Amino acid sequence: MRTFNLSKLAVSLLAAFGAVAWTPGALAGASKHLTQTKYILYIGAYGKGISAYRFDASTGKLEAIGLAGELGNPSFLASDSKYRTLYAVSEVDGSVHGAVGAFAINRQSGALRKLNTRDSGGIAPCHLATYQDKALIVANYTSGGVSSYPIEQDGSLGEMVSLMTPKGHGPNPKRQEGPHAHEVVIASSGLAYVPDLGLDQLRIYNVADDAKLTVHDPAFVQQDPGMGPRHMAFTSDQKYAFVVNELKSVVSLFRRDTATGAMTKVQDVSSLPEGFSGENDPAEILVDAGDKYVYSTNRGNDSVAVFSFDAAAGKLQQIQVISTEGKMPRGLEFDPTGHFLFAGNQKTNNFVVFRVDQASGKLTPTGQSVTTPSPVAFLFVPVE
């Protein structure tokens, strides 16, 4: 069970958000930066670079900094555990290989200083994740391969040491003609899970300290045919996983064996409101820090779906679907306190901020809609 020191600053922060009670239980969704209120928010996007904002967690207000670092189509971002280095994929168009870049973070000004870039090992790199500040793992969507790189002492990336390239296809000839790695999620045991939209699999790799990847046993978790798993998220104990499936507008609940890494499906729940019949492609999925609520974006219905999760019963239930006030919401992220949720509308060039009700998990618009080109991903860095 988490314990917290209730400093005057922490109590003031909770008061600003209207917390029901100032107790350790009321703080279950707060992050390790509870007393930190000042952050730099970096936006991954389709465009010429990474933009930055100042974010005040005590008020929820944003202030634009501007373009922080240049890289073509930096659609997804990650950082090391100490927030010294930002990593971004370069999801360039066409049939050429993409890239991955490393940037030194100035935690006062928000400026990013490019350290180096590496070939991503494939076409359309769309996601990346760090492992113990020793390795960076990259998912290449179009070509389907997963590449890995050692992280040097200065945060830069070493030469690629692994490229895992599976073969196969799924039943949908338009979307599943081959493997399509869509994300990298790394468990505390050092297993990298890769949702593969093209193979209907959650591929599993072992990550070594030298950044090399090997196929785990079991090598994958098989999803139902035609589902198109896109992104996934673990509960804090990693005993459950939630998978959003792009081709069927369904969120799947899996029970995970923490010893072997194998997973067993428990439930499928629609991400759409009752009565919606248009085209829809879900994108992102998140779990709150208290493991009570799950959030997923719908592109088409243009909404965030909210689910309650009962771990004791192993049950997921939809409780809200709310508009993102824009078109094609792709990225979704909590602020570090867990009191705000950010959603990026890729096609209407804006992101919106919701307030998260800590008792019910439901979302309420704050009225903040920020114009920025094709926002996809959000990364919060505490100010020094």
C-alpha positions in Angstrom: 0.0 0.0 0.0 1.3 3.5 -0.9 2.0 5.9 1.9 2.3 9.7 1.5 3.6 12.7 3.5 0.8 15.2 3.6 2.7 18.4 3.4 0.9 21.8 3.4 1.6 22.0 -0.4 0.1 18.6 -1.0 -3.0 19.5 1.0 -3.3 22.8 -0.9 -3.0 21.0 -4.2 -5.8 18.6 -3.3 -8.0 21.4 -2.0 -7.7 23.1 -5.4 -9.1 20.0 -7.0 -12.0 19.6 -4.5 -10.8 16.3 -3.1 -13.4 14.5 -0.9 -11.1 13.9 2.0 -7.4 14.6 2.7 -6.4 11.1 3.6 -4.0 8.5 2.2 -6.9 6.8 0.5 -7.9 10.0 -1.3 -4.3 10.2 -2.6 -4.3 6.7 -4.2 -4.3 8.1 -7.7 -1.5 10.7 -7.1 1.9 10.3 -8.6 5.3 10.2 -7.0 5.6 13.9 -7.8 2.7 14.8 -5.5 4.3 18.0 -4.2 5.6 19.0 -7.7 3.2 21.4 -9.4 5.3 22.9 -12.3 5.9 20.8 -15.4 7.0 21.1 -19.0 4.6 19.4 -21.4 6.1 18.1 -24.6 3.8 17.4 -27.6 4.6 14.7 -30.1 3.0 15.5 -33.4 3.0 15.2 -37.2 5.0 18.1 -38.3 8.5 19.6 -38.1 9.2 19.1 -34.4 8.3 18.8 -30.7 6.5 21.7 -29.1 6.5 22.5 -25.4 4.2 24.2 -22.9 4.5 25.1 -19.2 1.8 23.3 -17.1 0.8 24.3 -13.6 -0.8 21.2 -12.0 -2.3 23.3 -9.1 -4.5 25.2 -11.6 -4.4 23.1 -14.7 -3.3 26.1 -16.8 -1.0 26.0 -19.8 1.5 28.5 -21.2 3.1 28.0 -24.7 6.9 27.8 -24.9 7.1 27.1 -28.6 9.1 24.7 -30.8 11.5 22.9 -28.5 13.3 20.5 -30.8 13.2 19.7 -34.5 12.6 16.2 -35.9 10.3 15.1 -38.7 6.9 13.7 -37.5 7.9 13.0 -33.9 4.7 11.1 -33.3 5.6 9.5 -30.0 7.8 10.4 -27.1 9.5 8.8 -24.1 12.1 9.8 -21.5 14.6 8.2 -19.2 13.5 7.9 -15.5 15.5 11.0 -14.4 14.0 13.2 -17.2 17.5 14.0 -18.6 16.8 12.8 -22.1 13.8 12.8 -24.4 13.4 10.1 -27.1 11.2 10.5 -30.2 10.4 8.4 -33.2 10.5 10.1 -36.6 7.5 8.6 -38.4 8.3 9.9 -41.9 6.0 9.1 -44.8 6.6 6.8 -47.7 8.6 3.6 -48.1 11.9 4.8 -46.5 13.0 3.9 -43.1 12.1 6.2 -40.2 14.4 7.3 -37.4 14.6 7.7 -33.7 16.1 10.7 -32.0 17.6 11.5 -28.6 17.5 15.0 -27.1 19.0 16.4 -23.9 16.2 18.1 -21.8 16.7 21.6 -20.3 14.2 21.3 -17.4 14.2 25.0 -16.8 13.7 26.5 -20.3 12.1 23.4 -21.9 14.6 23.5 -24.8 15.7 20.3 -26.4 19.3 19.8 -27.6 19.6 17.0 -30.2 22.2 14.4 -29.2 21.9 12.0 -32.2 19.5 10.1 -34.4 19.5 6.4 -35.5 17.8 4.6 -38.3 14.7 2.9 -36.8 15.3 -0.3 -38.7 11.9 -0.1 -40.5 9.1 1.9 -42.0 6.8 4.2 -40.0 8.2 3.9 -36.4 5.2 4.7 -34.3 6.1 4.0 -30.6 9.0 3.6 -28.3 9.8 2.7 -24.7 12.9 2.7 -22.4 14.0 -0.1 -20.2 15.9 0.7 -17.0 17.6 3.6 -18.7 19.7 1.0 -20.5 17.8 0.3 -23.6 15.3 1.9 -26.1 12.9 -0.3 -27.9 11.1 0.9 -31.1 8.0 -0.4 -32.9 8.0 0.0 -36.7 4.3 -0.1 -37.9 4.5 -0.6 -41.6 7.3 -3.1 -41.8 6.4 -4.7 -38.5 9.9 -5.0 -37.0 10.9 -4.1 -33.5 14.4 -2.6 -33.0 16.5 -2.0 -29.9 19.4 0.3 -29.0 21.7 0.7 -26.0 21.4 4.0 -24.2 24.8 5.6 -23.7 25.9 7.4 -20.5 25.1 10.8 -22.0 21.7 9.7 -23.1 22.5 9.3 -26.7 21.7 6.1 -28.6 24.2 3.5 -29.6 24.0 1.4 -32.7 21.0 -0.9 -33.2 21.6 -4.3 -31.6 18.4 -6.1 -32.4 15.8 -6.2 -35.1 12.9 -8.6 -34.6 11.0 -9.2 -37.9 8.1 -11.8 -37.6 6.1 -13.0 -40.6 2.5 -13.8 -41.2 -0.8 -12.0 -41.7 -4.3 -11.7 -40.3 -7.8 -12.2 -41.9 -8.3 -8.6 -43.0 -6.6 -8.3 -46.4 -6.6 -4.4 -46.3 -5.2 -3.9 -42.8 -3.6 -7.3 -41.9 -1.5 -8.2 -45.0 1.6 -8.5 -42.8 2.9 -7.8 -39.3 2.2 -4.2 -37.9 3.9 -3.6 -34.6 2.1 -0.7 -32.9 3.5 -0.2 -29.4 6.1 -1.3 -26.9 5.0 -1.9 -23.3 7.7 -3.1 -20.9 6.9 -5.1 -17.8 9.0 -4.8 -14.6 10.3 -8.3 -15.3 12.0 -7.1 -18.4 9.5 -8.5 -20.9 8.5 -6.2 -23.8 5.0 -6.7 -25.1 4.3 -5.5 -28.6 0.7 -5.3 -29.8 0.7 -6.4 -33.4 -2.3 -5.2 -35.4 -1.5 -7.3 -38.4 -1.0 -10.6 -36.7 -3.7 -10.3 -34.0 -0.9 -11.0 -31.4 0.7 -9.4 -28.4 4.3 -10.4 -29.2 6.6 -10.9 -26.2 10.4 -10.4 -26.1 13.1 -10.6 -23.4 15.1 -7.4 -23.0 18.7 -7.8 -21.8 20.8 -5.2 -20.1 22.8 -4.7 -23.3 19.5 -3.9 -25.1 19.4 -7.1 -27.1 16.0 -8.7 -27.7 15.2 -12.4 -27.7 11.9 -14.2 -28.3 10.2 -15.1 -25.0 8.5 -18.4 -24.2 5.6 -18.0 -24.8 6.4 -15.9 -27.9 3.0 -14.2 -28.0 -0.5 -14.0 -26.7 -3.0 -14.7 -29.5 -6.0 -12.3 -29.9 -9.2 -13.2 -31.7 -8.9 -13.1 -35.5 -9.5 -9.7 -37.0 -9.3 -7.7 -33.7 -6.2 -5.7 -34.6 -4.7 -5.1 -31.2 -3.2 -1.6 -31.1 -2.2 -0.5 -27.6 -2.2 -2.0 -24.1 -1.8 -1.0 -20.5 -1.1 -2.9 -17.3 -2.6 -2.5 -13.8 0.1 -1.4 -11.3 0.6 -5.0 -10.1 0.8 -6.2 -13.7 -1.7 -9.0 -13.0 -4.2 -7.5 -15.6 -3.8 -6.0 -19.0 -6.2 -3.9 -21.1 -5.9 -4.0 -24.9 -7.6 -1.6 -27.3 -8.4 -3.3 -30.6 -8.4 -0.9 -33.6 -10.3 -3.1 -36.1 -13.3 -4.1 -33.8 -13.7 -1.1 -31.5 -13.3 -3.4 -28.5 -11.3 -3.2 -25.2 -10.1 -6.6 -24.1 -9.3 -7.5 -20.5 -6.6 -10.1 -20.0 -5.4 -11.8 -16.8 -1.6 -12.0 -16.7 0.6 -14.7 -15.1 3.4 -12.6 -13.7 5.7 -15.6 -13.5 5.5 -16.7 -17.1 4.2 -13.5 -18.8 1.4 -15.5 -20.4 -2.1 -13.9 -20.6 -5.6 -15.2 -20.7 -8.6 -13.2 -22.0 -11.3 -12.5 -19.5 -13.7 -10.1 -21.3 -14.4 -7.9 -24.3 -16.2 -4.6 -23.9 -17.3 -2.2 -26.7 -15.5 1.2 -26.7 -18.5 2.8 -28.4 -21.7 4.3 -27.1 -24.9 2.3 -27.6 -26.4 3.1 -31.0 -23.3 4.4 -32.8 -23.0 2.7 -36.2 -20.3 4.7 -38.1 -16.7 3.9 -38.8 -14.4 4.0 -35.8 -10.8 3.2 -35.0 -9.8 3.2 -31.3 -6.3 4.4 -30.6 -5.0 4.8 -27.0 -5.7 3.2 -23.7 -4.7 4.2 -20.1 -5.3 2.9 -16.6 -5.5 5.3 -13.6 -2.9 5.0 -10.8 -5.5 3.4 -8.5 -6.4 0.7 -11.1 -10.0 1.6 -10.8 -10.7 3.3 -14.2 -9.7 2.7 -17.8 -9.7 5.3 -20.6 -9.7 4.8 -24.4 -10.0 7.1 -27.4 -12.4 6.5 -30.3 -11.4 7.9 -33.7 -14.7 8.2 -35.7 -17.0 8.6 -32.7 -14.3 11.2 -31.6 -14.6 10.5 -27.9 -13.0 9.1 -24.8 -14.6 6.0 -23.4 -14.4 5.5 -19.6 -14.6 2.1 -17.9 -14.7 1.1 -14.3 -12.6 -1.9 -13.4 -13.3 -4.3 -10.5 -10.1 -6.3 -10.0 -11.7 -8.7 -7.4 -14.4 -9.7 -9.9 -12.2 -9.3 -13.0 -14.8 -7.2 -14.7 -14.7 -4.1 -16.9 -17.8 -1.9 -17.4 -18.3 1.2 -19.6 -19.5 4.1 -17.6 -19.1 7.2 -19.8 -18.4 8.2 -23.4 -17.5 11.9 -23.8 -16.7 14.0 -26.9 -13.0 15.2 -27.3 -14.3 18.4 -29.0 -12.3 17.6 -32.1 -11.6 15.0 -34.8 -9.6 11.8 -34.6 -8.4 11.8 -31.0 -5.3 9.6 -31.0 -3.1 10.5 -28.0 -4.3 10.4 -24.4 -2.4 11.1 -21.1 -2.9 11.9 -17.5 -1.0 14.8 -15.9 1.4 13.6 -13.2 -1.2 14.3 -10.4 -3.9 12.2 -12.1 -6.4 15.0 -11.8 -6.3 16.0 -15.5 -6.6 14.0 -18.7 -5.2 15.4 -22.0 -6.6 14.2 -25.4 -5.0 15.1 -28.7 -7.3 15.6 -31.8 -5.0 14.9 -34.7 -7.3 16.1 -37.6 -8.5 19.3 -36.0 -5.1 20.4 -34.7 -6.0 20.8 -31.1 -5.8 19.1 -27.7 -8.3 19.4 -24.9 -8.0 19.0 -21.1 -10.5 17.2 -18.9 -10.8 17.2 -15.2 -10.9 13.6 -13.7 -13.4 13.0 -10.9 -11.4 11.1 -8.3 -14.5 9.4 -6.9 -16.2 8.3 -10.0 -13.5 8.3 -12.7 -15.7 10.3 -15.0 -14.4 13.3 -17.1 -15.6 16.9 -17.2 -14.2 19.3 -19.9 -12.2 22.2 -18.4 -12.9 24.4 -21.3 -9.2 24.4 -22.4 -8.7 23.6 -26.1 -5.2 24.4 -27.3 -4.4 24.8 -31.0 -1.3 22.9 -32.2 -0.5 20.9 -35.4 -1.6 17.3 -35.4 -1.0 16.4 -31.7 -0.4 12.7 -31.0 1.5 12.2 -27.7 2.1 13.9 -24.4 5.2 13.8 -22.1 5.3 15.6 -18.8 8.7 16.6 -17.3 9.0 18.2 -13.8 10.6 21.6 -13.8 13.9 21.8 -11.9 
